[in-house]
Every structure is written in C-alpha cells, then in structure tokens.
Amino acid sequence: MDSSTLIIGLVMVALCTLPFILSGNSRAKNEQKIKNAFFELATKNNTTILQNDFWYKSAIGINSTSNELFFYRKIKDTETSEIIQLSNYQKCKIVKLNDSSNHIELLQLVLTSSSSNKSEIVLEFYNAELNPQLNKEVQLIEKWSKLINDTIHSSIKIKKAV
C-alpha cells in the first residue's frame, strides 16, 4: 500500500468520525449546563440535593431530610424549575398517555395537594413531540414516583407522631 492511499484512508476515517465527536461534545456541554442550573437551584435555596437523576434536558432531585423535591427542565427557550415542599402533598401518581398504536406519547408525575384549594403539580418526564426517542424515562418515572410517595408517607407518619 502506498502512502497516498494510506493518507486518503486516514482522512476519510477522520471525516466520518468528526460528526460523532462534535455531537458528543455538544451533548456533554448541554448536560453540564443542565447540571449546573439544577444544583444552582438548590444552592439558591440553601439546601442540598441528596439524590438526583438527569435525562433529556431535565433533572429531578430530592432532599428527603427537608422533604423538598427539585425539578428542572430546559427545552429550547423554555426553562422550568420547581421546588416542591412534599409535606404539602398527599400522593404522587404517574400519568401515561398512549397513541392509537399504544406508543407512549406523554409521561408525567402528578402531585396531589393535601389542601383542596391548591392545584396539582405536573412534572413532565417525556413528551413525544419534544423528543421522539424514549430512553430511560419509564424507569425513572417509576423510581421517582415510589421515592416521592415513600417520602410523603414518611413525613405524614412523622406529623402524626408529633
């Protein structure tokens, strides 16, 4: 094999791998921006997040000691951040909407207030219109529904004991 063939081959390999490298770098930068904004949310409220998860431009975390739930999402120019005092809620449920082909279109966590005059809080985990590829959202929403309900129920037990 002569050197010109080798050089052409190396250039072709470099050109083919370059888009993947650039895409990975861009994704890593976006993920870091989400993490920074998410942890800044807790810092601004003088608390720490003890457990968290990150997925498609979103983050959720909890401080089970102070019964606070943190949610952050930034899609396009829309930024959503929530700090929820779980002691003000009685339960958390999963809302899952499917299309006619039984494909998941929407996944939401809905927190129901203890007070009848407060509205429910809806945290969107997945929306097929914004992200057509469903990754780990189903497992995450099940994990967080259980974690939130366990935290709510433990705070209710503490209130009753006091």
N, C-alpha and C positions, 0 to 999 in steps of 0.2 A: 504494500500500500504506500503510495507516495504522500508527501507532506501536504500537498494541496487538498487531497481527498480528506485527510485527517482534519485539517483546519476547517473545511466546509462542514464536515460532520459535527465538529465541536460547536461551530457557530449555530448550526441547525438545532442541536440539543439545547444550547443556551436560549435561543429564541422560543423554543417550545416550553421551556420551564419558567421563563421570565414572568408570564402572566400569573402562574400559580404562586410564585414567590411574592409578587406585588399584591396579589389578592390576600394572601396570608398576612402580610404586614399591615395592610389596611384593616383587616378584621381584628387583628391584635390591638391596633391603636383604638379602634371603636370600642372594643371590650374594656380596655383600660379607662377610657373616658366614662363609660357606664359605671365601672367600679369606683372611680374617684368621686363621681357625683353622688353615688349611693352612700358611700362612707362619710362623705361630707354632710349628708342629710342627718346622719346620727350625731356627728360631731357638733353640728349647729344646735342640737337639742340636748347636748351634754349627756349623752349616753353612748353605749357601745352595742354593737350587733354581735350576738353570741353565736348565731347560726345563720347561714345565708346560702343562697343559690343564685346563679346567673344563667340566663339563656337569652335567646334572640332579643337583643336591645332592651332587656328587662332584668330586674333584680328584686329579690324578696329576702327579708331577714327578720329575725326576732330577737328580742331581749326578753327571755322568759322570766327573768327576775323582776323586771319592771312591767311585765305584761304589755310590751309595745311591739307592734308589728310595723315593719317598714316595707314600702313598695315603691319602686322607681321604674319608669319606662320612658324611653325617648325614641320615638319613631318619627322620622322626617323632622319637622319643626315643632312637633307636639311633645311636650315634656309633662309627665305625670309623676307626682311624688305624693305619697300618703304616709302619715304617721298615725297609726290607729291604736288607741288605748283599748286593749282587748277586754278589760274588765267592764266595759260598757256594752259588750255584745254577748249574746246568749248562745249563738251557734254559727258554724261556718258550713256551707254546702257547696258542692260542685254543680255547676250548670254546664251541660254539654249539649250543643245543638249540632245535629247532623243534616246533611243534604239528602235529597231523594235517593242517592246511591249509597247512603249510610256512611259517607265520609265525614269526618269531623270538620265542622265549619267554625266553631267557636267553643272555647273553653274559658270559664270564668269561675272565680271563687266569689261567693256572695256571703257577706257577713250580716247577720240579722241582729238588729239592735235589741237591747234589753228594754228600752223605752219605746213605747208605741208612737211617740211623736218624732222619733229620729228615723231617717230613711236608711235603707240598706246601703252597704258599700259594696261596689262591684270592682273586682280586680281582674283584669283581662290577662289571661296567660297565653292565649292563642287566638288568632283571627286569620282565617284562610285568605281574606282579602289583602292583608298586610304581608303575610308570609305564607306562601303556598306549601312550604315544606314543613311538615310536623316532625319534630325531633324528639326531645325528651320531655315535652310539655305534659303529656299524660301522666308519666311517673311523678313529675314534680308537683303537679296539682293534687294528686292523691296524697303524696308525702306531706304537703303543706296543709291540706285540709285536716288530716289527722293531727298534725303538730299544733295547729291553731285550736282545734276542738279540745285537745288534751290540755292546752294552756288555759283556755276559757274555763273548762271544768275544774281544773285545779284552783283557779282563782275564786270560783264560786264556792268550793269547799272551804277555802280559807276565810271567805266572808262569813259563811255560816258558822264556822268555828269561833270566830271573834264575836 
